Amino acid sequence: MALIPNIVFAIALVLGIGFFVHNLRKLIRNIRIGKPIDRSDNKKKRWGNMIRIALGQQKMVVRPVAGMLHILVYLGFVIINIEMLEIVIDGLLGTHRIFSSLGSFYTVLIGAFEVLALLVLISVIVFWIRRNIIRLQRFWKPEMKGWPKNDGNLILYFEMVLMVLFLVMNATDVSFQQMGSGNIISGIMAPWFSGLPETTLHLIERTAWWMHILGVLVFLNYLYYSKHLHIILAFPNTYFASLGPKGQMDNLEAVTKEVKLMLDPNADPFAAPSGDEQAEMPEKFGASDVSDLNWVQLLSAYTCTECGRCTSECPANQTGKKLSPRKIMMDTRDRLEEVGRNIDNNGTFVADNKSLLGDYISREELWACTSCNACVEACPVSINPLSIILDMRRYLVMEQSAAPTELNNMMTNIENNGAPWPYNQMDRLNWKNE
C-alpha cells in the first residue's frame, strides 16, 4: 500500500510528459508543412540574438514597467520549477525533501524560490489588473475576443494558483518549518495555520504538493493550445529570424531570371527551358495558404505571444484601418491548426476548399499595410508579420492580377512612362516653365 502514491505519481508523470511529447511532434509536423528556407548562416550572430532577445528579454524592457514585470514572471517561474527535480525524485522514491541534506545551499535555494514566488504572484496580479481593470487598449482589439481573451486570463490564473500552492505547501510542512531556514515567506504564512492538528497540516501540505505537481503537468500540456507556447518557441524563433536589414524584400529567382532574359539581346525568348530551369520555377507566386509560406513563418505563427505590441505600433491600425499584424499571425496559426487537424483525421491533407487568403485574412487587411516594419521592430520575439503580408500580396498581384486600382495605375505608368506619374517622359520638366 505504501507504494501506491509512488505508482500513481509515476503514471501521472509518464502520461503528462507523454502527451506533451505527442503534441510537440504534431507541432513540428505542422511547421514542416511550410516551404524550405535556409537559415543556417552566421551561427554566431544567431546565437547572440537568441541569448539577448529570448533569454535576456532585451526587447521587452523597451516598455519598462511591463518589461520588468515580465522578466520577474519569466525568471521566477523558470527558476522556481527547478524544485520540480526534488518533487519528481520525492514522488518516485517516496522520500521527503531529499535535497535538504545539502544544508545551507538548500536554505539559500528555497529562500530564493519563496521570494521569487511572491514576486511572480504580485506581477501576475498586476498583469491581470492591466488586462481586466485598466483594460489596456491593445488587449481589447477585435481579434482578442472569445478564446484569446480567456486564454490570457486563464494563464494568469494558472500562475497565481501554482505560486500559492508552492507557498502553502512550504508553510504547512511542519518538518520544513522546524528547520527554520529558507522559509522566508512561508514562515510568515505558517502562523495562519496555527492551531490546526499536525495531521490536518500534513493533509494540507500533501494536497498542495499533489496539486502543484499535477498543475505543472497540466500547464505543460496546456501550452500547445495556448499563446504561452512562446515560452518554448521564442528561442528557436529568435535564432532562425532573418538577419537581413528590415525593409529588405526577397526576390523570386524565377522572376529575376525572366528580367535578365528580357534584357539580354542575345537570349532566345522562345527557347524551351532546361530541366534545371523547370525545377526552379515555383508552382505558385506568393502565398494563398499556409503551405505556400516557409517554415520559419509558420514557426513564428506558433510563437506569437498575442501581446499586441505590433498592432499598437501599426500606423494603419492606429488610423482605423482593418489591419492588425497580431491578427495576421493568429489567423496563420489558426489556419495551420485547421490543416493539422485535417491531416490527423485523414492521414494526409484533403482539400477543404478553404485558404488563409479569403477565409481568414481579407484583401482589405493586406493592402492596408504600409510596409513600414513597425510591427517587426516592436515584436519582442522577432516575429515578422510583414513577410506574410508581402507574400500574400505577391500572390494577389502575380497570380490573380488583383492589385488595387491605384497600384495598377502606378505600374501602368512605370511601364509606359518610366515613372509612377501619368506624364510623358518628354513632359517631365514642364513644371519649371510654369
Beta strands, then each sheet from edge to edge (+ up, - down):
end
